[in-house]
Amino acid sequence: MNVKEDYGELSSIARQGSGSACRSLYGGFVKWCMGKKDDGSDSLAVQLADETHWNDLVIIIAVVSSKQKETSSTSGMRDTVETSPLLQYRAQTVVPSRVLKMEEAIKNQDFESFAKLTCADSNQFHAVCLDTSPPIFYMNDTSHRIISLVEKWNQSEGTPQVAYTFDAGPNAVLIARNRKTAAVLLQKLLYYFPPQDKDLSSYLVGDKSILGDAGLHSIEDVEVLSAPPEMKIQDQKFKGDVSYFICSRLGTGPKVVADENQALIDSVTGLPKGV
């Protein structure tokens, strides 16, 4: 629609839909500013760095469950604001300094600090959910197993290899420091969470070339994977607990589509096509 972005105006409009929407208007690393005005007009997103700033990072998402959540993000946050003392402490004491540290870690491409901050903040977010009345349970046993796998691997290496973060749901977003590390992570994940139906090609979507980097060309390669040495329980597997994996990188913001046939919006009516 050729709208020109002006001081985050589009971001503040998108925020009325959701926080995720306001952040998705830009690529790379984006900060959602809290704002101070009563009408929320200055609660908007700003880009800290574009997707080319730190292009070593590889993201693997474990889609644990595609079922509808028992508690929606919106209603859950409302309940948390009303009932959680921990949220008040988090908002006033923890988050302001942690945001500054995260900005510095991104600026300096400091993966150790980035990973520690990411994991700690994810864990505290879910602690706040448990501190809500009634408590909110977004993660499940599979989520906890993935956290344990990453934490034990990071500890055994002496420095973080992978960061994990969970939003209001059970799916794990795992950020590896580089492609080589991501390939090793995928081996560990597929050892514990092999595909249910032996179809490896549809079990990982996105950048499938990571399978080749991991030496996984067939389901037979998955079946002969060695157990991660850092894990105490090595012979137990959880087939079917992960629906599928997504391999991705830092994304870009929205782009103008040259071919109108690829657009989802009708340029005349402004409505989604087919409506």
Residue frames relative to the residue before (quaternion, step in Angstrom):
aa qw qx qy qz dx dy dz
M 1.0000 0.0000 0.0000 0.0000 0.00 0.00 0.00
N 0.4199 -0.7512 0.4258 0.2793 3.58 1.38 0.14
V 0.2889 0.7477 -0.5389 0.2591 3.57 1.03 0.74
K 0.2970 -0.7552 0.5581 0.1731 3.58 -0.90 0.90
E 0.4054 -0.7126 0.5230 0.2333 3.55 -0.80 1.08
D 0.0032 -0.8126 0.5814 -0.0408 3.58 -0.86 0.95
Y 0.8380 -0.1912 0.0809 0.5047 3.58 -0.37 1.31
G 0.7256 -0.4712 0.2547 0.4319 3.56 0.88 0.89
E 0.3093 0.7849 -0.4967 0.2037 3.59 1.21 0.25
L 0.6614 0.4941 -0.3083 0.4726 3.59 0.94 -0.89
S 0.6293 0.5466 -0.3282 0.4443 3.56 1.03 -0.80
S 0.6727 0.4908 -0.3040 0.4627 3.60 0.93 -0.84
I 0.6154 0.5198 -0.3432 0.4831 3.59 1.15 -0.58
A 0.6668 0.5061 -0.2985 0.4585 3.57 0.92 -0.94
R 0.6082 0.5840 -0.3541 0.4045 3.59 1.08 -0.72
Q 0.5777 0.5803 -0.3826 0.4280 3.59 1.14 -0.48
G 0.6284 0.4881 -0.3284 0.5090 3.56 1.27 -0.38
S 0.7345 -0.3017 0.2159 0.5682 3.57 0.84 -1.00
G 0.6166 -0.5356 0.4246 0.3907 3.53 -1.29 0.35
S 0.6154 0.5526 -0.3420 0.4461 3.56 1.03 -0.80
A 0.6456 0.5320 -0.3219 0.4433 3.59 0.98 -0.82
C 0.6751 0.5006 -0.3142 0.4416 3.59 0.87 -0.89
R 0.6746 0.4848 -0.2981 0.4702 3.60 1.08 -0.64
S 0.6637 0.5545 -0.2977 0.4043 3.56 1.12 -0.65
L 0.5117 0.6487 -0.4230 0.3720 3.58 1.24 0.01
Y 0.7396 0.3086 -0.1979 0.5644 3.58 1.28 -0.20
G 0.4346 -0.6776 0.5220 0.2819 3.54 -1.24 0.41
G 0.7461 0.4349 -0.2833 0.4172 3.55 -1.34 -0.03
F 0.7488 -0.3336 0.2929 0.4922 3.55 -0.98 -0.94
V 0.0410 -0.8230 0.5646 -0.0470 3.55 -0.69 1.13
K 0.2137 -0.7630 0.6005 0.1074 3.56 -1.03 0.86
W 0.2439 -0.7406 0.6086 0.1470 3.54 -0.96 0.94
C 0.2626 -0.7898 0.5402 0.1242 3.57 -0.46 1.25
M 0.5172 -0.6805 0.4271 0.2950 3.56 -0.88 0.96
G 0.2741 -0.7691 0.5304 0.2279 3.57 0.88 -0.90
K 0.2859 -0.7770 0.5425 0.1423 3.57 -1.24 0.43
K 0.5911 0.6094 -0.3679 0.3794 3.58 1.16 -0.48
D 0.5791 -0.6158 0.4195 0.3307 3.55 -1.10 0.76
D 0.7056 0.4598 -0.2800 0.4608 3.60 1.02 -0.70
G 0.4971 -0.7038 0.4030 0.3084 3.61 1.27 0.04
S 0.4179 0.7510 -0.4455 0.2509 3.59 1.26 0.03
D 0.7140 0.4098 -0.2648 0.5022 3.60 1.17 -0.44
S 0.4857 0.5982 -0.4637 0.4373 3.58 1.25 0.40
L 0.2943 0.7627 -0.5030 0.2804 3.55 0.04 1.32
A 0.5046 -0.6637 0.4766 0.2788 3.54 -1.32 0.25
V 0.0920 -0.7654 0.6340 0.0608 3.55 -1.21 0.65
Q 0.4380 -0.6873 0.5125 0.2705 3.56 -1.08 0.72
L 0.3020 -0.7541 0.5597 0.1638 3.56 -0.87 1.02
A 0.7693 -0.1216 0.1151 0.6166 3.56 1.04 -0.86
D 0.4614 -0.6899 0.4722 0.2969 3.58 -1.00 0.72
E 0.7395 -0.4648 0.2763 0.4010 3.56 -1.33 0.19
T 0.6387 0.5329 -0.3368 0.4412 3.61 1.19 -0.32
H 0.4944 0.7027 -0.4118 0.3039 3.60 1.23 -0.37
W 0.8020 0.0529 0.0255 0.5944 3.59 0.91 -0.94
N 0.0863 0.8717 -0.4771 0.0715 3.56 0.61 1.13
D 0.4397 0.6698 -0.4778 0.3602 3.61 1.21 0.33
L 0.5992 0.6226 -0.3533 0.3586 3.57 1.09 -0.72
V 0.0958 -0.7621 0.6389 0.0423 3.54 -1.11 0.83
I 0.2119 -0.7970 0.5602 0.0778 3.56 -0.89 0.98
I 0.0373 -0.7668 0.6407 0.0122 3.57 -0.88 0.99
I 0.1460 -0.7952 0.5867 0.0458 3.55 -0.72 1.12
A 0.2110 -0.7529 0.6125 0.1159 3.56 -0.84 1.01
V 0.2020 -0.7799 0.5837 0.1011 3.57 -0.44 1.23
V 0.1928 -0.8341 0.5126 0.0656 3.51 -0.07 1.37
S 0.8025 -0.0718 0.0767 0.5873 3.56 0.94 -0.80
S 0.2113 -0.7774 0.5799 0.1217 3.54 -0.94 0.89
K 0.4045 0.7143 -0.4731 0.3200 3.57 1.27 0.30
Q 0.5905 -0.5613 0.4340 0.3846 3.55 -1.22 0.44
K 0.4965 -0.6782 0.4576 0.2900 3.56 -0.97 0.88
E 0.5407 -0.6201 0.4667 0.3245 3.53 -1.15 0.68
T 0.7721 0.1569 -0.0780 0.6108 3.57 1.12 -0.78
S 0.3642 -0.7378 0.5195 0.2302 3.60 -0.67 1.02
S 0.6428 -0.5325 0.3806 0.3981 3.57 -1.21 0.48
T 0.6738 0.5202 -0.3013 0.4297 3.57 0.91 -0.93
S 0.7128 0.4303 -0.2686 0.4845 3.59 0.76 -0.98
G 0.6171 0.5554 -0.3424 0.4399 3.58 1.09 -0.72
M 0.6702 0.4887 -0.3012 0.4705 3.57 0.93 -0.88
R 0.6184 0.5373 -0.3517 0.4529 3.59 1.01 -0.73
D 0.6670 0.4946 -0.3001 0.4694 3.59 0.91 -0.90
T 0.6473 0.5305 -0.3176 0.4457 3.57 1.01 -0.84
V 0.6406 0.5244 -0.3212 0.4598 3.58 0.94 -0.89
E 0.7138 0.4729 -0.2563 0.4486 3.58 0.97 -0.85
T 0.8331 0.2872 -0.1000 0.4620 3.61 0.99 -0.73
S 0.6935 0.5103 -0.2913 0.4168 3.65 1.10 -0.43
P 0.3238 -0.7363 0.5622 0.1924 3.61 -0.61 1.12
L 0.6073 0.5750 -0.3504 0.4216 3.58 1.10 -0.72
L 0.6144 0.5561 -0.3573 0.4309 3.60 1.04 -0.72
Q 0.6373 0.5321 -0.3339 0.4464 3.58 0.98 -0.83
Y 0.6526 0.4993 -0.3039 0.4821 3.58 0.97 -0.87
R 0.6398 0.5367 -0.3176 0.4492 3.56 0.95 -0.89
A 0.7027 0.4824 -0.2736 0.4457 3.57 0.80 -1.04
Q 0.7421 0.4343 -0.2282 0.4568 3.58 0.92 -0.91
T 0.8071 0.3254 -0.1246 0.4766 3.57 0.95 -0.92
V 0.7706 0.4074 -0.2064 0.4445 3.58 0.78 -1.00
V 0.7211 0.5079 -0.2771 0.3812 3.55 0.63 -1.16
P 0.6515 0.5381 -0.3649 0.3909 3.68 0.71 -0.85
S 0.7143 0.4272 -0.2621 0.4883 3.60 0.84 -0.93
R 0.6360 0.5387 -0.3329 0.4410 3.58 1.05 -0.72
V 0.6170 0.5386 -0.3442 0.4590 3.60 1.04 -0.71
L 0.6519 0.5122 -0.3123 0.4638 3.59 0.96 -0.86
K 0.6549 0.5051 -0.3068 0.4710 3.58 0.99 -0.85
M 0.6468 0.5143 -0.3175 0.4651 3.57 1.03 -0.77
E 0.6225 0.5308 -0.3411 0.4631 3.60 0.98 -0.78
E 0.6622 0.5031 -0.2995 0.4677 3.57 0.98 -0.87
A 0.6433 0.5255 -0.3208 0.4551 3.60 0.99 -0.83
I 0.6529 0.5004 -0.3065 0.4790 3.58 1.00 -0.83
K 0.6418 0.5390 -0.3203 0.4415 3.57 0.91 -0.93
N 0.7713 0.3630 -0.1694 0.4945 3.59 0.93 -0.99
Q 0.3586 -0.7370 0.4864 0.3027 3.59 1.29 -0.04
D 0.2809 0.7628 -0.5104 0.2806 3.55 1.01 0.97
F 0.2096 -0.8369 0.4894 0.1271 3.57 0.10 1.28
E 0.6043 0.5692 -0.3738 0.4137 3.60 0.98 -0.71
S 0.6905 0.4498 -0.2778 0.4937 3.59 0.85 -0.95
F 0.6240 0.5549 -0.3317 0.4389 3.57 0.97 -0.90
A 0.6959 0.4806 -0.2801 0.4542 3.60 0.84 -0.99
K 0.6674 0.5029 -0.3138 0.4508 3.59 0.87 -0.91
L 0.6629 0.4969 -0.3053 0.4696 3.59 0.97 -0.84
T 0.6495 0.5335 -0.3168 0.4394 3.57 0.95 -0.91
C 0.6902 0.4717 -0.2823 0.4706 3.59 0.83 -0.99
A 0.6624 0.5145 -0.3137 0.4450 3.59 0.89 -0.92
D 0.6889 0.4814 -0.3003 0.4511 3.57 0.89 -0.84
S 0.6107 0.5354 -0.3456 0.4701 3.57 1.07 -0.70
N 0.6720 0.5019 -0.2983 0.4555 3.57 0.90 -0.95
Q 0.6777 0.4840 -0.3090 0.4593 3.58 0.96 -0.79
F 0.5826 0.5677 -0.3720 0.4472 3.57 1.08 -0.65
H 0.7156 0.4333 -0.2608 0.4818 3.58 0.89 -0.91
A 0.5648 0.5529 -0.3899 0.4726 3.58 1.22 -0.36
V 0.6214 0.5278 -0.3241 0.4799 3.58 1.09 -0.74
C 0.6220 0.5348 -0.3402 0.4597 3.57 1.03 -0.75
L 0.6695 0.4828 -0.2918 0.4832 3.59 1.01 -0.81
D 0.6498 0.5205 -0.2997 0.4658 3.57 1.21 -0.59
T 0.5315 0.6254 -0.3939 0.4137 3.57 1.33 -0.13
S 0.2351 -0.7631 0.5832 0.1495 3.58 -1.15 0.56
P 0.4628 -0.3411 -0.7831 0.2370 1.56 -1.07 2.29
P 0.6265 -0.5746 0.3592 0.3850 3.62 -1.10 0.59
I 0.2977 -0.7413 0.5797 0.1605 3.55 -1.18 0.71
F 0.1342 -0.7934 0.5921 0.0438 3.57 -0.82 1.04
Y 0.0785 -0.8185 0.5689 0.0181 3.57 -0.19 1.27
M 0.7239 0.4009 -0.2419 0.5067 3.58 0.98 -0.80
N 0.2119 -0.7634 0.5939 0.1401 3.56 -1.25 0.43
D 0.7785 -0.3461 0.2263 0.4721 3.59 -1.27 -0.13
T 0.6370 0.5265 -0.3317 0.4549 3.58 1.02 -0.77
S 0.6074 0.5458 -0.3396 0.4667 3.59 1.03 -0.80
H 0.6837 0.4916 -0.2859 0.4573 3.57 0.88 -0.96
R 0.6334 0.5263 -0.3381 0.4555 3.61 1.02 -0.72
I 0.6442 0.5121 -0.3231 0.4673 3.58 1.00 -0.77
I 0.6192 0.5271 -0.3380 0.4738 3.60 1.00 -0.78
S 0.6582 0.5177 -0.3063 0.4527 3.58 0.89 -0.94
L 0.6358 0.5350 -0.3205 0.4548 3.58 0.97 -0.88
V 0.6947 0.4710 -0.2755 0.4686 3.59 0.85 -0.99
E 0.6636 0.5155 -0.3137 0.4421 3.59 0.88 -0.93
K 0.6828 0.4830 -0.2959 0.4615 3.61 0.88 -0.89
W 0.6359 0.5120 -0.3299 0.4740 3.59 1.04 -0.73
N 0.6554 0.5115 -0.3146 0.4581 3.59 0.88 -0.90
Q 0.6603 0.5077 -0.3049 0.4618 3.57 0.98 -0.87
S 0.6698 0.5100 -0.3068 0.4439 3.58 0.94 -0.85
E 0.6809 0.4734 -0.2817 0.4826 3.59 1.15 -0.61
G 0.4472 -0.7133 0.4354 0.3186 3.57 1.23 -0.37
T 0.7671 0.1232 -0.0945 0.6225 3.58 1.31 -0.15
P 0.5886 -0.6139 0.3745 0.3694 3.63 -0.94 0.73
Q 0.2180 -0.7540 0.6101 0.1084 3.53 -1.03 0.94
V 0.7957 0.1172 0.0076 0.5942 3.54 1.12 -0.85
A 0.2122 -0.7311 0.6309 0.1498 3.55 -1.17 0.68
Y 0.1587 -0.7697 0.6074 0.1158 3.58 -1.13 0.60
T 0.0492 0.7723 -0.6334 0.0023 3.52 -1.21 0.53
F 0.1466 -0.7725 0.6155 0.0547 3.54 -1.10 0.81
D 0.2658 -0.7341 0.5923 0.1988 3.58 -0.91 0.83
A 0.7649 -0.3329 0.2418 0.4956 3.59 -1.10 -0.54
G 0.6570 0.4289 -0.3321 0.5235 3.54 0.53 1.26
P 0.6290 -0.5915 0.3672 0.3459 3.61 -1.25 0.13
N 0.5411 0.6642 -0.3934 0.3335 3.60 1.25 -0.28
A 0.3272 -0.7638 0.5323 0.1619 3.57 -0.92 0.99
V 0.1439 -0.7384 0.6522 0.0930 3.55 -0.95 0.94
L 0.0759 -0.8220 0.5637 -0.0273 3.55 -0.43 1.30
I 0.1302 -0.8056 0.5774 0.0261 3.57 -0.70 1.12
A 0.1713 -0.8026 0.5682 0.0610 3.56 -0.52 1.23
R 0.5768 -0.6330 0.3960 0.3313 3.58 -1.06 0.78
N 0.7944 -0.0669 0.0343 0.6027 3.62 1.16 -0.47
R 0.7194 -0.4667 0.3009 0.4172 3.57 -1.29 0.15
K 0.6207 0.5447 -0.3445 0.4465 3.59 1.03 -0.74
T 0.6596 0.4932 -0.2917 0.4864 3.56 0.98 -0.88
A 0.6312 0.5380 -0.3322 0.4493 3.59 1.01 -0.79
A 0.6329 0.5293 -0.3331 0.4564 3.60 1.03 -0.75
V 0.6496 0.4950 -0.3077 0.4881 3.59 1.02 -0.81
L 0.6206 0.5387 -0.3343 0.4614 3.59 1.03 -0.81
L 0.6567 0.5159 -0.3161 0.4502 3.58 0.91 -0.88
Q 0.6119 0.5409 -0.3464 0.4616 3.59 1.03 -0.72
K 0.6717 0.4976 -0.2932 0.4639 3.57 0.89 -0.94
L 0.6612 0.5118 -0.3047 0.4561 3.58 0.95 -0.90
L 0.7094 0.4566 -0.2715 0.4632 3.58 0.87 -0.93
Y 0.5477 0.5768 -0.4134 0.4433 3.60 1.18 -0.36
Y 0.7630 0.3753 -0.1991 0.4872 3.59 0.83 -0.99
F 0.7949 0.2180 -0.0998 0.5573 3.59 1.09 -0.68
P 0.0145 0.8257 -0.5630 0.0340 3.62 0.48 1.14
P 0.6136 -0.5638 0.3901 0.3917 3.60 -1.17 0.44
Q 0.5610 -0.6356 0.4297 0.3108 3.52 -1.10 0.78
D 0.8176 0.2862 -0.1133 0.4866 3.58 0.84 -1.01
K 0.5331 -0.6743 0.3767 0.3455 3.59 1.25 0.43
D 0.5230 0.6017 -0.4317 0.4219 3.58 1.20 0.44
L 0.2030 -0.8327 0.5061 0.0958 3.56 -0.01 1.31
S 0.6328 0.5859 -0.3367 0.3780 3.59 1.00 -0.80
S 0.7433 0.3669 -0.2242 0.5125 3.60 1.02 -0.70
Y 0.5467 0.6287 -0.3874 0.3947 3.59 1.30 -0.11
L 0.7508 0.2107 -0.1592 0.6055 3.58 1.25 -0.38
V 0.0900 -0.7979 0.5958 0.0170 3.56 -0.68 1.13
G 0.6285 0.4999 -0.4054 0.4368 3.55 -1.25 0.39
D 0.8056 -0.1886 0.1770 0.5330 3.57 -0.84 -1.00
K 0.1654 -0.8356 0.5203 0.0611 3.56 0.07 1.31
S 0.5185 0.6602 -0.4183 0.3469 3.62 1.19 -0.35
I 0.5297 0.6274 -0.4103 0.3967 3.59 1.22 -0.36
L 0.5651 0.5900 -0.3851 0.4293 3.61 1.16 -0.52
G 0.6502 0.5093 -0.3122 0.4696 3.57 1.01 -0.81
D 0.6280 0.5330 -0.3299 0.4613 3.58 1.02 -0.80
A 0.7037 0.4494 -0.2488 0.4908 3.56 1.10 -0.75
G 0.4738 -0.6890 0.4273 0.3439 3.58 1.28 -0.05
L 0.5236 0.6291 -0.3991 0.4132 3.56 1.19 0.55
H 0.0284 0.8388 -0.5379 0.0791 3.56 0.01 1.32
S 0.7917 0.0966 -0.0381 0.6020 3.57 1.25 -0.36
I 0.6660 -0.4908 0.3672 0.4252 3.56 -1.27 0.21
E 0.5758 0.5854 -0.3761 0.4292 3.59 1.18 -0.53
D 0.6237 0.5332 -0.3367 0.4619 3.59 1.09 -0.70
V 0.6314 0.5216 -0.3252 0.4729 3.58 1.08 -0.71
E 0.6811 0.5273 -0.2881 0.4185 3.57 0.94 -0.94
V 0.7319 0.3918 -0.2418 0.5023 3.61 1.16 -0.46
L 0.3388 0.7465 -0.5034 0.2730 3.59 1.23 0.29
S 0.4295 -0.6856 0.5268 0.2606 3.56 -1.12 0.72
A 0.5450 -0.6144 0.4597 0.3379 3.54 -1.13 0.67
P 0.5334 -0.6120 0.4649 0.3531 3.62 -1.00 0.74
P 0.4421 -0.7428 0.4298 0.2609 3.63 -0.57 1.10
E 0.6475 0.5504 -0.3306 0.4105 3.60 1.12 -0.54
M 0.6396 0.5346 -0.3277 0.4447 3.59 1.24 -0.31
K 0.4546 -0.6987 0.4851 0.2643 3.59 -0.91 0.94
I 0.7366 0.2995 -0.1872 0.5767 3.59 0.92 -0.91
Q 0.0522 -0.8672 0.4945 -0.0265 3.55 -0.13 1.30
D 0.7214 0.4733 -0.2619 0.4325 3.58 1.05 -0.61
Q 0.5881 0.5835 -0.3709 0.4196 3.59 1.25 -0.17
K 0.0685 -0.7999 0.5960 0.0124 3.57 -0.87 0.98
F 0.2757 -0.7783 0.5539 0.1067 3.56 -1.18 0.63
K 0.0281 -0.8368 0.5455 -0.0367 3.53 0.64 1.19
G 0.8030 0.2719 -0.2162 0.4842 3.57 -0.89 0.97
D 0.5619 0.6224 -0.3953 0.3750 3.62 1.22 -0.21
V 0.7104 0.2994 -0.2266 0.5953 3.58 1.27 -0.34
S 0.4308 -0.7149 0.4879 0.2555 3.59 -0.79 1.00
Y 0.7290 -0.2753 0.1966 0.5951 3.57 0.99 -0.92
F 0.3783 -0.6955 0.5597 0.2447 3.55 -1.35 0.20
I 0.1999 -0.7393 0.6294 0.1316 3.56 -1.26 0.57
C 0.1347 -0.7671 0.6210 0.0880 3.58 -0.91 0.91
S 0.0819 0.8181 -0.5532 0.1340 3.56 -0.64 1.15
R 0.3085 -0.7008 0.6012 0.2286 3.54 -1.38 -0.09
L 0.6806 -0.4083 0.3588 0.4912 3.58 -1.25 -0.09
G 0.3204 -0.7939 0.4946 0.1498 3.55 -0.80 1.03
T 0.4880 -0.6165 0.5258 0.3246 3.51 -1.38 0.10
G 0.5677 -0.5547 0.4637 0.3937 3.54 -1.31 0.05
P 0.7311 -0.3835 0.2951 0.4810 3.61 -1.25 -0.11
K 0.1566 -0.7807 0.5995 0.0808 3.56 -1.12 0.69
V 0.5295 -0.5980 0.4909 0.3480 3.53 -1.21 0.55
V 0.3194 -0.7515 0.5507 0.1731 3.57 -0.84 1.02
A 0.3784 -0.7473 0.5038 0.2112 3.58 -0.67 1.13
D 0.7369 0.3420 -0.1929 0.5502 3.58 1.01 -0.86
E 0.3789 -0.7666 0.4715 0.2156 3.57 -0.41 1.21
N 0.5614 0.6052 -0.3872 0.4106 3.59 1.18 -0.41
Q 0.6589 0.5030 -0.3025 0.4704 3.58 1.21 -0.47
A 0.5592 0.6265 -0.3835 0.3844 3.58 1.23 -0.33
L 0.3837 -0.7197 0.5352 0.2200 3.56 -1.12 0.71
I 0.6923 0.4345 -0.2509 0.5186 3.57 1.31 -0.34
D 0.4266 -0.6708 0.5440 0.2683 3.54 -1.03 0.82
S 0.4000 -0.7584 0.4616 0.2275 3.62 -0.54 1.15
V 0.6419 0.5177 -0.3285 0.4606 3.60 1.18 -0.39
T 0.7877 0.3224 -0.1623 0.4992 3.58 0.76 -1.05
G 0.3786 -0.7217 0.4953 0.3008 3.59 1.14 -0.60
L 0.5870 0.5735 -0.3625 0.4417 3.56 1.29 0.09
P 0.6208 -0.5098 0.4123 0.4299 3.59 -1.21 0.34
K 0.5440 -0.6268 0.4382 0.3453 3.57 -0.98 0.79
G 0.7536 0.3574 -0.2824 0.4739 3.54 -1.04 0.81
V 0.6143 0.5298 -0.3510 0.4677 3.59 1.29 -0.09
